[in-house]
Structure formats: C-alpha cells, structure tokens
Amino acid sequence: MLTYDRIDRDVLIKRATEYLQNYELQYQLSQKQPGTIGSPDSDGMPKGSKIDNPAESSIVNHIGSQQYCDCIEQAINNLRPEMKALLFNKYINIDKDNNIPEWDKLGISKATYYKYLNEAKYWFGITCSLIVIPLK
C-alpha cells in the first residue's frame, strides 16, 4: 500500500519541475500545424524504402504534444486554488515581459514563495499521471 511516508518527496518535486518546465516547449510544438498524409506516388518507378514517414511522424509528435499539455493542465486544475494559481502563473501563463517577481505580487517573502511552490509541485507530482511516484 502506498503511503505518504514512502514517497521520496525531493525526487518527486524534481520530476514535477522537469515536467512543468517542459510544458512551454510542448505547448509550442502543439501549436505548429502538423503535416498531412498524402497518397503514395504510383508512377510505376521503383522507390527506395524510407525508414519512416516524416508526415506521419509530424502528426504523431503533434498529437503527443497536445496530450502532454492537456495532462499537465488537467493535473494543475485538480489542485487546490492557491496551488493551482502558483503553478499556472509560473509555468502556464508565462509573462516574460513582467519584471516584478511573483512573491512581490503575492506580498510574501521569496523563501515563503518557494516553500509554497515546492508544496504545489509535490501535489502536482502526486496527481499528474505522467509522473512516476518515486519511493524511498
């Protein structure tokens, strides 16, 4: 039986951070238009065999990126509102032009902000189906 005391908290937070940091790239990839699969050429000339189909790979990668983003967003949405807001503002709704630190916006110290952020990452790691929960 899995209990909280058996979970390796530090490793789980590290894994959650990696998945959350990868969200922006996956989101950008999911916004690209995938290729289309066309019918094969049938002009009677022999063709060399291709190792893979680039159009098919593009479509599969596009769908994979969309599913990744959906899973991350769903896991964040399942958290308590204050944790949801922390992760959403840090990883999903990224405002690169804003120079005001998040802890100043919330009116808390930097140390407290990171304490809350790590707690949110922990619970995100518990709820996200992409992340394998590490045991001690």
C-alpha positions as CSV (number, residue, x, y, z in Angstrom):
1,M,0.0,0.0,0.0
2,L,1.3,3.4,-1.0
3,T,1.5,5.9,1.9
4,Y,2.9,9.4,2.0
5,D,5.8,8.4,4.2
6,R,7.0,6.0,1.5
7,I,7.2,8.7,-1.2
8,D,10.6,10.3,-1.9
9,R,9.4,13.9,-1.7
10,D,12.6,15.5,-3.1
11,V,12.7,13.3,-6.1
12,L,9.0,13.8,-6.8
13,I,9.4,17.6,-6.7
14,K,12.4,17.3,-9.0
15,R,10.4,15.2,-11.5
16,A,7.4,17.5,-11.3
17,T,9.7,20.5,-12.0
18,E,11.1,18.8,-15.1
19,Y,7.6,18.1,-16.5
20,L,6.4,21.6,-15.7
21,Q,9.5,23.2,-17.3
22,N,8.9,21.1,-20.4
23,Y,5.3,22.4,-20.8
24,E,6.3,25.6,-22.7
25,L,8.2,23.6,-25.4
26,Q,5.4,21.0,-25.7
27,Y,2.8,23.8,-26.0
28,Q,4.8,25.5,-28.8
29,L,5.1,22.2,-30.6
30,S,1.4,21.5,-30.2
31,Q,0.6,24.9,-31.9
32,K,2.5,24.0,-35.1
33,Q,0.5,22.8,-38.0
34,P,1.1,19.1,-38.5
35,G,1.8,17.7,-41.9
36,T,-0.7,15.8,-43.9
37,I,-0.5,12.2,-45.0
38,G,-0.8,12.0,-48.8
39,S,-1.4,9.1,-51.1
40,P,1.7,7.3,-52.3
41,D,3.2,8.1,-55.7
42,S,2.2,5.4,-58.2
43,D,4.1,6.4,-61.3
44,G,5.4,2.9,-61.8
45,M,9.0,3.8,-60.9
46,P,10.7,1.9,-58.1
47,K,11.3,3.9,-55.0
48,G,13.9,3.4,-52.2
49,S,12.3,2.4,-48.9
50,K,12.1,5.0,-46.3
51,I,12.9,4.2,-42.7
52,D,9.9,6.3,-41.5
53,N,7.2,8.5,-42.8
54,P,8.1,12.2,-42.0
55,A,4.5,13.3,-42.4
56,E,3.2,10.6,-40.1
57,S,6.0,11.3,-37.5
58,S,5.0,15.0,-37.6
59,I,1.3,14.2,-36.9
60,V,2.2,11.7,-34.1
61,N,4.5,14.3,-32.5
62,H,1.8,17.0,-32.7
63,I,-0.8,14.7,-31.0
64,G,1.7,13.7,-28.4
65,S,2.5,17.4,-27.5
66,Q,-1.2,18.2,-27.3
67,Q,-1.8,15.2,-25.0
68,Y,1.2,16.2,-22.8
69,C,-0.2,19.8,-22.4
70,D,-3.7,18.5,-21.7
71,C,-2.4,16.2,-19.0
72,I,-0.3,18.9,-17.3
73,E,-3.2,21.4,-17.4
74,Q,-5.6,18.8,-16.0
75,A,-3.3,17.9,-13.2
76,I,-2.9,21.6,-12.3
77,N,-6.6,22.2,-12.4
78,N,-7.1,19.3,-9.9
79,L,-5.1,21.1,-7.3
80,R,-6.4,23.5,-4.6
81,P,-6.9,27.0,-5.9
82,E,-3.8,28.6,-4.3
83,M,-1.6,25.8,-5.6
84,K,-3.2,26.0,-9.0
85,A,-2.5,29.7,-9.1
86,L,1.2,29.3,-8.2
87,L,1.9,26.7,-10.9
88,F,-0.3,28.3,-13.5
89,N,1.4,31.7,-13.1
90,K,4.9,30.1,-13.1
91,Y,4.6,27.6,-15.9
92,I,1.5,28.0,-17.9
93,N,0.7,31.7,-18.1
94,I,4.3,32.8,-18.6
95,D,4.7,36.6,-18.8
96,K,8.3,37.1,-19.9
97,D,8.0,40.9,-20.1
98,N,6.9,41.3,-16.5
99,N,9.9,42.1,-14.3
100,I,8.0,42.0,-11.0
101,P,8.9,38.8,-9.0
102,E,5.9,36.6,-8.3
103,W,6.5,36.8,-4.5
104,D,6.2,40.6,-4.6
105,K,2.9,40.3,-6.4
106,L,1.6,37.9,-3.7
107,G,3.1,40.0,-0.9
108,I,5.1,37.2,0.6
109,S,8.9,36.6,1.1
110,K,10.9,34.8,-1.6
111,A,11.6,31.9,0.8
112,T,7.9,31.5,1.6
113,Y,7.1,31.7,-2.1
114,Y,9.5,28.8,-2.9
115,K,8.2,26.8,0.0
116,Y,4.6,27.1,-1.3
117,L,5.8,26.4,-4.9
118,N,7.5,23.2,-3.8
119,E,4.4,22.1,-1.9
120,A,2.4,22.8,-5.1
121,K,4.9,20.8,-7.2
122,Y,4.7,17.9,-4.7
123,W,0.9,17.7,-5.0
124,F,1.1,18.2,-8.8
125,G,3.5,15.2,-8.9
126,I,1.0,13.1,-6.9
127,T,-1.9,14.0,-9.3
128,C,-0.1,14.0,-12.7
129,S,-0.5,10.7,-14.5
130,L,2.7,11.3,-16.5
131,I,4.9,11.3,-13.4
132,V,6.0,8.0,-11.8
133,I,5.9,8.4,-8.0
134,P,9.3,7.6,-6.5
135,L,9.5,5.5,-3.4
136,K,12.2,5.6,-0.6
